[in-house]
Amino acid sequence: MESNSSKTWYYAIGAVVVIILVLIIVSAMNNSGGSNTTESTATSTDMSDLTGSTTSATSTGLTGSVASSTSTSSAASLGPLAFAVTTSSSTYSTNESFKINVTVFNLTDATTTLHFADGCVATYSIAGFDMLAHTTCLPNPVSFAVPPHDAKQATVVHYPSVFKIPPGKYYLTARIIGYGGATVPITITP
């Protein structure tokens, strides 16, 4: 039986490995110029969307691979799961929409199933704006499995028509609701 301190070290080492893997994958994607993701999105009451949310503020989707080319990324670990947040740039204008990718990594040897009672999977906050406060989640539960040593990704989109971020430097926090997330620095220009 493992002690709590050895489990802590195991999770810490796993988190470091995940961060290194994310950086390697992002670097490889930047060098290849390609993308291996497909995105499932919904902007209204599309019940076939995996996230099951209705919103004018965001569209979300879940894919089975790691992010496409990015220049801003951050990773965090919470027990047997690790999380990464990526955007395609570190700077956006106040009038620009942009995608935010939240990836959950399963660090275990077993499939992990994540459950969402109200259908909303991912959210973000920046400059006092909380996307979840502007989202209507549908009353249909959603769950998805993350295979061992694999990852799943959810994408949310920031729309300036819903909230115009004032120019400045911010920390954008995105998360898989109820499980964890990470934070990235973002600069907003006029």
C-alpha positions as CSV (number, residue, x, y, z in Angstrom):
1,M,0.0,0.0,0.0
2,E,1.3,3.4,-1.0
3,S,1.7,6.2,1.6
4,N,0.1,9.6,1.1
5,S,3.5,11.2,0.5
6,S,4.5,8.7,-2.2
7,K,1.1,9.4,-3.9
8,T,1.8,13.1,-3.7
9,W,5.1,12.6,-5.4
10,Y,3.5,10.4,-8.0
11,Y,1.0,13.1,-8.8
12,A,3.6,15.8,-8.8
13,I,5.8,13.8,-11.2
14,G,2.8,13.0,-13.4
15,A,2.0,16.7,-13.5
16,V,5.5,17.6,-14.6
17,V,5.4,14.9,-17.3
18,V,2.0,16.2,-18.6
19,I,3.4,19.8,-18.7
20,I,6.4,18.6,-20.7
21,L,4.2,16.5,-23.0
22,V,1.9,19.5,-23.6
23,L,4.9,21.7,-24.5
24,I,6.3,19.0,-26.8
25,I,3.0,18.5,-28.6
26,V,2.4,22.3,-28.9
27,S,5.9,22.7,-30.3
28,A,5.4,19.9,-32.7
29,M,2.1,21.3,-33.8
30,N,3.7,24.8,-34.3
31,N,6.4,23.2,-36.4
32,S,4.1,21.1,-38.5
33,G,1.6,23.8,-39.0
34,G,-1.2,21.2,-38.9
35,S,-4.1,20.5,-36.7
36,N,-5.4,17.2,-35.5
37,T,-8.6,18.4,-33.9
38,T,-12.1,18.5,-35.0
39,E,-14.5,20.8,-33.2
40,S,-18.1,20.2,-32.2
41,T,-19.9,23.5,-31.5
42,A,-23.3,24.8,-30.7
43,T,-24.6,28.4,-30.4
44,S,-28.2,27.7,-29.7
45,T,-30.3,24.8,-28.4
46,D,-28.5,22.1,-30.4
47,M,-29.2,19.0,-28.3
48,S,-26.7,16.9,-30.3
49,D,-23.8,19.0,-28.9
50,L,-21.8,17.0,-26.4
51,T,-21.9,19.9,-23.9
52,G,-25.6,20.4,-24.1
53,S,-25.4,24.1,-23.4
54,T,-27.4,27.0,-24.8
55,T,-25.7,30.3,-24.8
56,S,-25.1,33.5,-26.7
57,A,-21.7,33.9,-25.0
58,T,-19.9,30.8,-26.0
59,S,-19.9,27.6,-28.0
60,T,-18.3,24.5,-26.6
61,G,-17.2,21.2,-28.0
62,L,-15.2,18.2,-27.0
63,T,-12.5,16.6,-29.0
64,G,-10.3,13.6,-28.4
65,S,-6.9,15.2,-29.1
66,V,-4.7,17.9,-27.9
67,A,-4.8,21.6,-29.0
68,S,-3.9,22.9,-32.4
69,S,-1.1,25.5,-32.8
70,T,-0.9,27.8,-29.8
71,S,1.2,30.5,-28.5
72,T,-0.3,30.8,-25.0
73,S,-0.6,27.7,-22.7
74,S,-0.7,26.7,-19.1
75,A,-1.0,23.4,-17.3
76,A,-2.1,22.4,-13.8
77,S,-2.5,19.0,-12.0
78,L,-5.2,17.9,-9.6
79,G,-4.6,14.4,-8.4
80,P,-4.9,11.9,-11.2
81,L,-6.1,14.6,-13.7
82,A,-4.1,17.4,-15.2
83,F,-5.4,20.4,-17.1
84,A,-4.0,22.7,-19.8
85,V,-5.5,25.9,-21.2
86,T,-4.4,27.1,-24.6
87,T,-5.2,30.0,-26.9
88,S,-4.0,30.7,-30.4
89,S,-2.3,34.0,-29.3
90,S,-1.4,35.8,-26.2
91,T,-2.7,39.1,-27.5
92,Y,-6.2,40.0,-28.9
93,S,-8.0,43.3,-29.6
94,T,-10.9,44.3,-27.5
95,N,-13.2,43.6,-30.5
96,E,-11.8,40.2,-31.3
97,S,-13.5,36.8,-30.7
98,F,-11.1,34.0,-29.7
99,K,-11.1,30.3,-28.8
100,I,-10.0,29.0,-25.5
101,N,-9.1,25.3,-25.3
102,V,-9.3,23.4,-22.0
103,T,-7.7,20.0,-22.1
104,V,-8.0,17.3,-19.4
105,F,-5.3,14.7,-19.2
106,N,-5.9,11.3,-17.5
107,L,-2.7,10.4,-15.6
108,T,-4.0,7.0,-14.5
109,D,-3.9,3.5,-15.9
110,A,-7.7,3.3,-16.0
111,T,-10.4,5.2,-17.9
112,T,-11.8,8.1,-16.0
113,T,-15.4,9.2,-16.6
114,L,-16.3,12.9,-16.0
115,H,-19.9,13.7,-15.3
116,F,-21.8,17.0,-15.8
117,A,-25.3,17.2,-14.3
118,D,-26.5,20.2,-16.3
119,G,-24.7,19.6,-19.6
120,C,-22.2,22.4,-19.3
121,V,-18.6,21.1,-19.6
122,A,-16.3,24.1,-19.7
123,T,-16.2,27.7,-18.8
124,Y,-13.8,30.7,-18.5
125,S,-13.4,34.0,-16.7
126,I,-11.4,37.1,-17.4
127,A,-11.5,40.7,-16.2
128,G,-14.4,40.1,-13.8
129,F,-16.5,38.4,-16.6
130,D,-17.6,34.8,-15.8
131,M,-18.9,33.0,-18.9
132,L,-21.0,30.6,-16.8
133,A,-23.1,33.5,-15.5
134,H,-24.0,34.3,-19.1
135,T,-24.7,30.7,-20.2
136,T,-27.9,28.7,-19.9
137,C,-27.1,25.0,-19.3
138,L,-29.7,22.5,-20.5
139,P,-31.2,19.9,-18.0
140,N,-29.6,17.0,-19.8
141,P,-26.7,15.2,-18.0
142,V,-23.5,14.7,-20.0
143,S,-20.5,12.5,-19.3
144,F,-17.5,11.5,-21.2
145,A,-14.6,9.1,-20.7
146,V,-11.0,9.9,-20.9
147,P,-8.9,6.8,-21.6
148,P,-5.8,6.0,-19.6
149,H,-2.8,8.3,-20.4
150,D,-5.0,10.2,-22.9
151,A,-6.7,13.6,-23.1
152,K,-10.0,15.2,-24.1
153,Q,-10.4,18.8,-25.0
154,A,-13.3,21.3,-24.7
155,T,-13.4,24.6,-26.5
156,V,-15.1,27.8,-25.4
157,V,-15.3,31.0,-27.5
158,H,-15.1,34.5,-26.1
159,Y,-17.4,36.9,-28.0
160,P,-16.9,40.7,-27.5
161,S,-20.6,41.2,-28.4
162,V,-21.4,39.6,-25.0
163,F,-18.5,41.1,-23.0
164,K,-15.9,43.6,-24.4
165,I,-12.7,43.1,-22.4
166,P,-11.1,46.5,-21.8
167,P,-7.5,47.0,-23.0
168,G,-5.0,45.7,-20.5
169,K,-3.1,42.6,-19.2
170,Y,-5.2,39.8,-17.6
171,Y,-5.1,36.3,-16.4
172,L,-7.7,34.1,-18.2
173,T,-8.8,31.1,-16.2
174,A,-10.6,28.3,-18.0
175,R,-11.8,25.0,-16.5
176,I,-13.6,21.8,-17.0
177,I,-16.5,22.5,-14.6
178,G,-16.3,20.6,-11.4
179,Y,-12.9,19.1,-12.1
180,G,-10.1,21.7,-12.6
181,G,-8.5,24.1,-15.0
182,A,-5.5,26.4,-15.5
183,T,-4.8,30.1,-16.1
184,V,-3.0,31.9,-19.0
185,P,-1.9,35.5,-19.3
186,I,-3.7,37.4,-22.0
187,T,-3.1,41.0,-23.3
188,I,-6.1,42.9,-24.7
189,T,-5.3,45.8,-27.0
190,P,-7.6,48.7,-28.1
